C-alpha cells in the first residue's frame, strides 16, 4: 500500500513539477528581465500567504486526526475546506476596495485569490493522500497541465506579449479551476454543525501558532532569495537568481510528495509509540533522496551550459555558476527537509520555532555581508547559511 501511495504521489508531483517548470521557462523566454523579476516577487508573496495558511491549518489537521478513526478524518477535512471557502467568498467581496490603492492593485488581488485557492488545493491534496484517493490529485494535476499548455499555445500562436500580471493571472486561473474540479470529484458534505466547526477552527489556530511562526522562517529560507533580494537588488538581478533556481526546481518540487506520504505515516507510527521506527524510516528516505540528488546534480552539471547556449536563453547565458551554487543549496535542503519532517510528525513546533529563530538571527550578519559583496550570488549563499544553521540546531534537538 505504501509503495502504491508513493508511486501515485510521484506521478502527481512529476506532472505538477513538469508543468511548473515549462511555465517558468516560458516566462523566462518571453518576459523581459524586469518583468520576470517582478513576477518572481509576486509568486513568492503568493507562496508566503498560502504556506502560512497551510502551516496554521493544514499541517495541524494531519497531526490532529492521527490515531483517530477514518470517519473522523472526513468530518474534520470537510469543516476546514468550508472555512477556507468562506474566507475566499469574504475576500472576493472585498476586492473592490483594492482599487483604493494606486500601485499593483490588480496584481495584489490576483496574489490573494491564488494564495487562497492554493491553500484549499493543499487541503484537498492532503485529504486525498490520507483517504487513499490520490488519483483525484493526479486528475487535478493533469487538468492544470492542460490549461497551461493551451494557454502557452495561445500565447505563441497569437504572438502576445507576456508581463508579470499576465503570468500571475494564468497561475491564478489554473489554481481556481483545478481546485473546483477536485472539490467536485471528492464530493464533501458538511457534517459538523456551525458551532462545532468554529470550535475546531479555533483549536487548530491555537495549536498552529508555532507552526505559523515556523512557516515565516520557512519562507525566508525557501523564498528569501527573492523576498530579501527585493530590498537589496534591482528586478533584473532578481530575474537572474530566479532563472538559475529554475534548474533545481524539478528536484525541489518532487520533495513535497514525500511529505504528503510520510507525514501521515510518521504521525501514525508516533501514535503507536514507534519513535525508533520513525527515525529508521526517515534514514532510509534520506539515503534515497541523497542518491537521487547525486544523479540529478551530475546530469545538470553536464547539461546546463548546453541548455543556456540555446537561442531561447539569450538573456541568461551567464547562469552556470549560479546553478552550481544552487546545487550546493539543494544538498542542505534535502537534509534539512528530512529532519524537519521528523520534528513536525512529533508536533514539536515550539522546538522548530526555537531552532528557526536562532538560525535567523545568526544568519543576519552573513546575509548583510553576502548581499553587500556578492550581489545575486550572495542571495543564494545566504540561503545556504540559513540551512546549515538550521540543520545544526535540528540535530541538537534530536539527540
C-alpha positions in Angstrom: 0.0 0.0 0.0 2.8 2.4 0.9 4.5 1.7 -2.5 1.3 2.3 -4.4 0.7 5.5 -2.5 4.2 6.7 -3.0 4.1 5.8 -6.8 0.9 7.7 -7.4 2.3 10.6 -5.4 5.4 10.7 -7.5 3.3 10.6 -10.7 1.2 13.5 -9.4 4.2 15.5 -8.3 6.0 14.8 -11.6 3.1 16.2 -13.6 3.0 19.3 -11.3 6.8 19.8 -11.5 7.0 19.5 -15.3 4.0 21.9 -15.7 5.6 24.5 -13.4 9.0 24.0 -15.0 7.6 24.6 -18.5 5.6 27.6 -17.4 8.6 29.3 -15.7 10.8 28.5 -18.8 8.1 30.1 -21.0 8.1 33.2 -18.8 11.9 33.4 -18.8 12.0 33.4 -22.6 9.1 35.8 -23.3 9.3 38.2 -20.3 11.8 41.0 -20.0 14.2 40.6 -17.1 12.4 43.3 -15.1 9.0 41.7 -15.7 10.3 38.2 -14.8 11.9 39.7 -11.6 8.6 41.3 -10.7 6.7 38.0 -11.4 9.2 36.2 -9.1 8.4 38.6 -6.3 4.7 38.3 -6.7 4.9 34.5 -6.9 7.0 34.4 -3.7 4.4 36.5 -1.9 1.7 34.1 -3.1 3.6 31.2 -1.6 4.2 33.1 1.6 0.4 33.5 2.1 -0.6 30.0 1.1 2.1 28.3 3.0 1.2 30.3 6.1 -2.4 29.1 5.9 -1.1 25.6 5.3 1.1 25.8 8.4 -1.7 27.3 10.5 -4.4 24.8 9.4 -3.5 22.0 7.0 -0.5 20.6 8.8 -2.4 20.8 12.1 -5.2 18.8 10.7 -2.9 15.9 9.8 -1.4 16.0 13.3 -4.9 16.4 14.9 -6.5 13.4 13.3 -3.6 11.0 13.8 -4.8 7.9 15.7 -8.5 8.8 15.1 -10.9 6.7 13.1 -11.2 7.3 9.3 -14.7 8.7 9.6 -13.4 11.5 11.8 -10.9 12.3 9.0 -13.6 13.2 6.5 -15.6 15.3 9.0 -12.6 17.4 10.0 -11.4 18.0 6.4 -14.9 19.0 5.3 -15.1 21.6 8.1 -11.7 23.1 7.2 -12.5 23.3 3.5 -15.8 25.0 4.3 -14.0 27.6 6.4 -11.4 28.3 3.6 -14.2 28.7 1.1 -16.0 31.2 3.3 -12.7 33.1 3.6 -12.5 33.1 -0.3 -16.0 34.4 -0.6 -15.3 37.1 2.0 -12.2 38.2 0.1 -14.0 38.3 -3.2 -16.4 40.8 -1.6 -13.5 42.9 -0.5 -11.7 43.0 -3.9 -13.4 46.3 -5.0 -11.6 48.0 -2.1 -8.3 47.1 -3.7 -8.9 49.9 -6.2 -8.3 52.4 -3.5 -4.6 51.7 -4.0 -2.8 53.1 -7.0 0.0 50.6 -7.2 -0.2 46.9 -8.1 -3.9 46.7 -7.2 -4.7 44.1 -9.9 -1.5 42.1 -9.0 -2.3 42.1 -5.3 -5.8 40.9 -5.9 -4.5 38.0 -8.0 -1.9 37.2 -5.4 -4.6 36.9 -2.7 -7.0 34.8 -4.8 -4.3 32.5 -6.0 -3.0 32.1 -2.4 -6.4 31.1 -1.0 -7.2 28.6 -3.7 -3.7 27.2 -3.5 -4.4 26.6 0.2 -7.7 24.9 -0.4 -5.9 22.7 -3.0 -3.3 21.8 -0.5 -6.0 20.7 2.0 -7.7 18.6 -0.7 -4.3 17.0 -1.6 -3.7 16.1 2.0 -7.2 14.6 2.3 -6.8 12.6 -0.9 -3.5 11.1 0.3 -4.9 10.3 3.7 -8.0 8.6 2.3 -6.3 6.7 -0.5 -7.9 8.8 -3.2 -4.7 10.1 -4.7 -6.0 9.6 -8.3 -8.1 12.8 -7.7 -4.8 14.7 -7.2 -3.4 13.2 -10.4 -6.5 14.2 -12.3 -6.3 17.8 -10.9 -2.6 18.0 -11.9 -3.4 16.8 -15.4 -6.1 19.4 -15.8 -3.7 22.1 -14.6 -1.2 20.9 -17.2 -3.7 21.0 -20.0 -4.8 24.6 -19.1 -1.1 25.7 -19.0 -0.3 24.0 -22.4 -3.4 25.5 -24.0 -2.6 29.0 -22.7 1.0 28.7 -23.8 -0.1 27.6 -27.3 -2.5 30.5 -27.5 0.2 33.0 -26.4 2.6 31.6 -29.1 0.1 31.5 -31.9 -1.3 35.0 -31.3 2.3 36.3 -30.6 1.0 38.0 -27.4 3.3 39.9 -25.1 3.6 38.4 -21.6 4.1 40.5 -18.5 4.2 39.8 -14.8 0.4 40.4 -14.5 -0.4 38.1 -17.3 1.7 35.4 -15.9 0.1 35.7 -12.5 -3.3 35.7 -14.0 -2.7 32.4 -15.7 -1.3 30.9 -12.5 -4.4 32.1 -10.6 -6.8 30.6 -13.2 -5.0 27.3 -13.0 -5.4 27.2 -9.2 -9.1 28.2 -9.3 -10.2 25.7 -12.0 -8.2 22.7 -10.7 -9.3 23.3 -7.1 -13.0 23.4 -8.1 -12.5 20.2 -10.1 -11.0 18.4 -7.1 -13.9 19.7 -4.9 -16.4 18.3 -7.3 -14.6 14.9 -7.5 -14.2 14.5 -3.8 -17.9 15.5 -3.1 -17.5 16.5 0.5 -20.6 17.2 2.6 -20.7 19.2 5.8 -21.4 17.0 8.8 -20.3 19.2 11.6 -22.5 22.0 12.9 -21.6 25.6 12.7 -20.6 25.8 16.4 -18.5 22.6 16.2 -16.8 23.8 13.1 -16.0 27.1 14.7 -14.6 25.4 17.8 -12.4 23.1 15.7 -11.1 26.0 13.7 -10.2 27.9 16.9 -8.4 24.7 18.2 -6.4 24.4 15.1 -5.5 28.1 15.2 -4.3 27.8 18.8 -2.3 24.7 18.1 -0.9 26.2 14.9 0.6 29.3 16.3 4.1 27.8 16.5 3.7 26.3 13.1 2.7 29.7 11.6 5.8 31.3 13.1 7.9 28.5 11.8 6.4 29.0 8.4 7.6 32.6 8.4 11.1 31.3 8.7 10.5 28.6 6.2 9.5 31.2 3.6 12.6 33.2 4.5 14.6 30.1 3.7 12.8 28.9 0.6 11.9 32.3 -0.9 14.3 34.6 0.9 16.5 34.8 -2.2 13.6 36.8 -3.8 11.9 38.5 -0.9 15.1 39.7 0.7 16.7 40.4 -2.6 13.8 42.8 -3.4 15.2 45.1 -0.7 18.8 44.9 -1.9 18.8 44.3 -5.7 17.0 45.5 -8.8 14.4 43.3 -10.6 16.9 42.3 -13.3 19.2 40.8 -10.7 16.3 39.0 -9.1 15.4 37.6 -12.5 18.9 36.0 -12.8 18.5 34.5 -9.3 15.1 33.1 -10.1 16.1 31.9 -13.6 19.0 30.0 -12.2 16.9 28.4 -9.5 14.6 27.0 -12.2 17.2 24.4 -12.9 16.8 22.8 -9.4 13.0 23.3 -9.3 12.2 19.8 -10.8 14.0 18.2 -7.9 12.7 20.5 -5.3 9.1 20.0 -6.4 9.5 16.3 -6.0 10.1 16.7 -2.3 6.5 17.6 -1.2 5.3 14.1 -2.3 7.5 12.6 0.4 5.9 15.0 3.0 2.4 14.1 1.8 3.1 10.4 2.1 5.5 10.3 5.1 4.0 12.8 7.5 0.7 10.9 8.0 2.7 7.7 8.2 5.1 9.1 10.7 2.3 10.5 12.9 0.6 7.1 12.8 3.8 5.4 13.9 4.3 8.0 16.6 0.8 7.5 18.0 1.7 3.8 18.2 4.9 4.5 20.2 7.1 3.8 17.2 9.6 6.6 17.7 12.5 4.4 16.7 10.7 3.2 13.6 10.1 6.8 12.5 13.8 7.5 12.8 14.8 4.3 10.8 12.3 5.1 8.1 13.5 8.7 7.9 17.1 7.5 7.4 16.0 5.3 4.5 14.1 8.2 3.0 17.2 10.4 3.3 19.5 7.9 1.6 17.1 7.6 -1.3 16.9 11.4 -1.7 20.7 11.8 -1.5 21.2 9.2 -4.2 18.6 11.0 -6.4 20.4 14.3 -5.7 23.7 12.9 -6.8 22.3 11.6 -10.1 20.4 14.9 -10.7 23.4 17.1 -9.9 25.7 15.1 -12.3 23.1 15.4 -15.1 22.6 19.1 -14.5 26.3 20.0 -14.3 26.9 18.3 -17.6 24.0 19.7 -19.5 23.3 23.2 -18.0 25.7 25.1 -20.3 24.3 23.4 -23.4 20.8 24.4 -22.4 21.9 28.0 -21.7 23.6 28.3 -25.1 20.3 27.8 -26.8 18.9 30.8 -28.6 15.8 30.8 -26.3 18.0 31.8 -23.3 19.8 34.7 -24.9 19.3 36.8 -21.8 20.6 34.2 -19.4 23.8 32.7 -20.8 25.9 33.5 -17.7 24.0 31.5 -15.2 26.1 28.3 -14.9 27.9 29.5 -11.8 24.6 30.5 -10.2 23.2 27.0 -11.0 26.3 25.4 -9.3 25.7 27.4 -6.1 22.0 26.4 -6.2 23.0 22.7 -6.3 25.1 23.2 -3.1 22.0 24.7 -1.5 19.9 21.8 -2.7 22.0 19.3 -0.8 21.5 21.1 2.5 17.8 21.5 1.7 17.3 17.7 1.3 19.0 17.0 4.7 17.1 19.8 6.5 13.7 18.8 5.0 14.2 15.2 6.2 15.0 16.4 9.7 12.1 18.9 9.8 9.6 16.2 8.8 10.5 14.1 11.8 10.1 17.1 14.2 6.7 18.0 12.6 5.4 14.4 13.0 6.0 14.7 16.7 4.2 18.0 16.8 7.3 19.8 18.2 6.5 23.1 16.6 7.8 25.1 19.6 11.2 23.4 19.2 11.1 24.2 15.5 10.5 27.8 16.3 13.4 27.9 18.7 15.7 26.4 16.0 14.4 28.7 13.3 14.7 32.0 15.3 18.2 31.0 16.4 19.2 30.3 12.8 17.6 33.5 11.6 19.5 35.8 14.0 22.8 34.0 13.5 22.4 34.3 9.7 21.7 38.1 9.6 25.4 39.2 9.6 26.2 36.7 6.8 23.1 37.9 4.8 24.2 41.5 5.0 27.8 40.6 4.1 26.9 38.4 1.2 24.4 40.8 -0.3 26.9 43.7 0.0 29.9 41.9 -1.6 28.4 39.2 -3.8 25.1 40.6 -5.1 22.9 37.9 -6.7 25.2 35.1 -5.6 25.0 36.4 -2.1 21.3 35.8 -2.1 21.9 32.1 -2.7 24.8 31.9 -0.2 22.5 33.5 2.4 20.0 30.7 1.9 22.8 28.1 2.3 24.0 29.6 5.6 20.4 29.6 7.0 20.1 25.9 6.1 23.4 25.0 7.7 22.5 26.7 11.0 19.0 25.0 11.0 20.5 21.6 10.4 22.8 22.1 13.3 20.0 23.1 15.7 17.6 20.4 14.5 20.4 17.9 15.1 20.9 19.1 18.7 17.1 18.7 19.3 17.1 15.1 18.1 19.9 14.0 20.5 
